[in-house]
Amino acid sequence: MVDAVTNEAHAVMAKGSKSFYLASRFFPTDLMNGASLIYFWCRHCDDVLDDGKDGSSLEELKTLTDKIWNSAYEVLPVPFEALRKAANKFQIPSFYAMELLEGMAMDERNERYETISELKLYCYRVASTVGLMMSHVMGLYDKRALKEAAHLGLAMQMTNIARDVQEDHERGRLYLPLEWLQQVGLTKENYMRSENRSKLFLVVKRLLAEAEKYYNSGLAGIEHLPLRSAYTILIAAYFYREIGRNILRQGESALSTRAYVSKGRKIVLILKGTFDILRLLPERMFKRRELDYIDIIWRLK
């Protein structure tokens, strides 16, 4: 029987992210519950910071999140009880949640990133950490595959950034490495001018090339996931990767129109993912593998 906290988590995810909710339904029940509980906390923190007027909101989130692991008998607001349930059941370390909050803080400060290394830290904090928490939920046959989970998060977040250059600019945000802009003769003041679109697209292409390296690395870790989890993650990765490829196909026009994956193309990618997963079946049928105990924390180096 599903408890009230988990029920509320399902409702929040179904309302807040239909695509994430539908994807999670490929999971077994326990895993879907875990994904919903993590999403509930993430969404709450994001909403609080969107509504907040100063840094006090972030500090309160950090304090409450820390209590999930360090004040076991204190009753917390429901989103934090949700993450506590997931953390206790799946042995999720506090490090990833606190790093995710640090990533949100980088957005709160509207930070700019001078180099690709600085941008990778941001991507690790806001995206890889979620993948690493989900690795505890899904289980891994080899804990060393945490690296691939983190790399997939990097790839997906870089794709988001490449897709949302115009939208981010309208919100007063810039994620592209300033060093890369400077190398093509652009600055943070002039990069969105119409006469600079061809130069800007060179930077976007470069970021997508960086993302592609991490897709290749991240997808190599799929074999270390149980089949149903592997299928869900593979389809999500294919969808995101296709967004990047559509940007490249559209060229400079992608800077003013948000790239997406059509329903027809999604069906093709689902079929491709199904075929790719079926190729793993023979080995799984004749070689029983036990889930590894994840006792390490993966940090971006």
N, C-alpha and C positions, 0 to 999 in steps of 0.2 A: 504494500500500500504506500502510495506517495504522500509524504507529509506536506504541511501547509507551506513551508519555506520553498520546497522544491516545486510545488504547484505554482507558486508566485513567480519563481524563476522561469518556468516554462512560459508563463503568460507574458513576462517581460521580453523574453527572447522572441517569441512569436510576433509580438507587436513591433519590437525594435529592429529586428533583422530577419525578414522573411527568408532570405536566401540561406543565412546561417542556420536558421531553425529547420528548414527543409533538409539541408545537408546533414544536420545532426540526427535526423530521423533514420538515417542508414545505420546509426550506431545501435548496439544492444542497449537495453533500457538503462542499465547502470551508467554506461558511458554517456548516453544522452542526458541523463540527470546531471552528471558531472560537468558536461559542457554548459548546460543551462545555468548551473550554480556559479560557474566562473564568469559567464557572460553577465549575469545579474549584477555582480560586484563591479565588473569593468564598466558596465553601462551607468551604474549609479555614480561612480567616481567621475566619469566623463560629464554627466549631467550636472553634478555639483560644481565642477570647475567651469563649465559653460555659464552657469548662473552666478558664480561668485564674483564679488567686487574687489577682493584683495587676496593676499597670500594666506590669510587665516584659514580659508577653506581647504587648501592643500595640506596645511599642517594638521588640521583636524582629521583629514582622511588618512594621513600617515599614522597619527596616534591610534585611531580606531583599527587600522589594518594591522599595526604592530600587536594590538591586543588579541587579535585572532590566535596568534601563536604564544603569546606571553601572559595572557590573563584568561586562563582556561575556564574559570567559573564565573566570569563577568558576562552578563547578557548584553549583547550588542544590537545595534539596529539591524533590521532584517537582511539587507544586502551583505553585511559583514558576517552574519550568521550563515548565510549561504556559502560564502567562500570558506568559512570555518568547516562546514560539513564536507565540502570537497577536499579541503586540505587534510582533514582527519582521515577520510576514507581512502584517499589516493596518495597520502604522504607527500604532499606538495610543500616544498620549502618556502619560507617567507621571502627569500632573496628575490624571487621572480616578481612577486607582487610589489615589493618595495621598489624594484627597478622600473616596473611599469609606471608607478607613481612619479618616479624621477623623469621618465619620458614625458609624462603629462605636464610636469613642471617646466620642461624645456619649451613646450608649446605655450604655457602660461607666460613665460618670459619672452615669447616670440623670438627665440634665438635664431641666429643665422649660422650657417655652417661653412667655414672657410675651406675645408678639405673634404674629400670623400670619406676619410677615416672618421671625421667628426659626424658626418651624416650617418655612417654605419652605426655609430653608437646610439644615435637617436632611433634608427630603425630597429636595432636590437631591443631597445627599451620598450618601444611601443608595440612591436609586432612579434619579435622572436620570443619574448618572455611569455606571451600567450601560447605560442606553439610548444614551448618547453613545459608549461603547466599542463597543457593537453597531453603531452607525452606521458606524464604521470598517470593521467586518466586512462589513456588508451593502452599503456603498457608497451614495452619494447623487448624484443628478443636479444638485443645487444645495447646496453646503456651507452655505448660509444656513439650510437646513432643520434644522441642529443645534438651533436654538431650539425647533422643534416636537418634536424627539426628547426634549429636556429637559422640555418642558411635559407630554408624555405620562407621563414618569416622575413628575412632581409629582402629576398627577391620580391615577395608580394608587396611589401611596403614601398620598395623602390618603384614598382609598377604603379602603385597609387600616386606617388609623387609625380611620375612622368605623365600620368593621365590628368592630374588636377592642377597643372601649372597656372592656368587661367583662373580657375576657381580660388586657388590659394592666394593669388595676387589680389583678387577682389576682396579677400578677407584680411589683406595686409600681411600675408605670410609668404615666405620664400624658403624653399628647402634645397634647391639646387646648389651645389658647392660653388661658392663665390670664386674660388680659384679656377674652376672650369669656365665660368662666365668670362673672367678676365682673359683667359687664354684665347677666346674667340673675339675679344674686343668689346665685351659687354660689362655693364656695371649693374648693381642692384637698383639703380635709378632708371636705367634706360632699357633693360632687357625685354620689356613687354611692348616697346614701340613697334608699330607695324613694319617699319623699315628694317627691323632687326630679327624678323621671324626666322629667316633662314639660318642665322647664326644661333639663335635660341634652339632651333630644332636639332642642331648639331650636338648641343649639350644634352637634350632629351634623349637622342639616340645613344649617346655615350652612357647615360644612366641605364638605359634599357640593356645595353651590352653588359654592363656590370651586373644587372639583375639576372641576365641569362646565365652567367657563370654560377650564380647561386641557385638558380632553378636546376641546373645540371647536377650540382652537388646535392641539393636537397632531395631531389627525386630519387637519387641513388639510395636514400635511406628508407624508401617505401618498403623494401623487402624485409625490414626489421620490425614491421608492424603486423599485428593480427589482421587477417584478410578484410574484415568489414571496416576496420579503421583505415586500413591501407586504401581501400576503395574510396572512402569518403574524402580522404586527404588528397588522393590522386586527382579526383574530379575537380576539387577546389583549386588545386595547383594548375590544372589544365585551363580552367576558366580564366584565372588571373594571367597566366602566361599569354593566353590568346588576346587579352586586352592590350598587352604590350605589342604583340605582333600586329594588331589592328592599327595601333598608333603609327607603326613603321609603314604600313600599307597606305595610310591616309596622308602621310607626310605632314607638311606644315599646317594643313587644315585641321589636324588633330589638336592644335594649340587653341583653337576656338570652339571646337565641338567635342563634347565628352565621348571618348571612345567606349564602346560596350560590346558585348558578345550577343549576337542575335539568338533567338530561340532555336532556329534551325541549326546554327553552328553549335549550340550547346548540346543538342541531340547527338550530333556527330562526335563531339568530344566525350560525351557519356559512353557512346558505343566504343570509342577508342579506349577509354579507361577500362571498360568492361573486358575488352579483349586483352589488354595489358595485364589485368588482374588474373584472368583465367590462365595466363601463361605461368603464373606462380603455383597453380593448383597441383600439378604433378609432384613437385618437390614437397609441398605441404602434406600431401596424402601419404607419402612414404617416409617422411622424416619429421618426427614429433619434436617440437621445440618448446622449451619452458621459457616463460617470461623472465627477463633479467631483473634483479633487484636494483633499483636506481638509487644509488647512495652517493652520487656526485652532483655537483652544480656546474652547469656549463656557463662560463663567462666569456664575453667577447674579448679576444686577444688583440 
